[in-house]
């Protein structure tokens, strides 16, 4: 791409362009192509930005969603567990991004038949959402429904 040629393959803008292309592939149902790009972007962002950078964590989350869509649930779970650990450490247990990651991990646990673990995570999300967002916030209501 022009971005790679001008800025280099590991420049932030180049990586963002590749991540956006991966998202387009994912939305179009071209999961394998999305996975290939996301894996490349994740490797570069881990190296360039570090494993706890917001962009790196977003890429890891997107790759987990692609793995999930491809039926690679255990790989998705592994990535989401990594993201959750990082977000709890960096953002805290009650940050909305942490709660979203916990919800996504619960969905993966549920798909993998790990129902008790899914329930435990959703209960944590519900408690935090009620406290942080309020009992009638749309995210809190969605969590209650999921639980």
GIHU-V506780 format. One record per helix or strand of 3 or more residues. SS is the DSSP state (alpha for helix, beta for strand). FROM is the first residue (numbers start at 1). TO is the last residue. Records with the same first field share a line. If there is no record, write none. Layout:
# GIHU-V506780
SS->FROM-TO ; FROM-TO
This chain:
# GIHU-V506780
alpha->2-7 ; 12-27 ; 31-48 ; 54-69 ; 73-90 ; 96-111 ; 115-132 ; 138-146
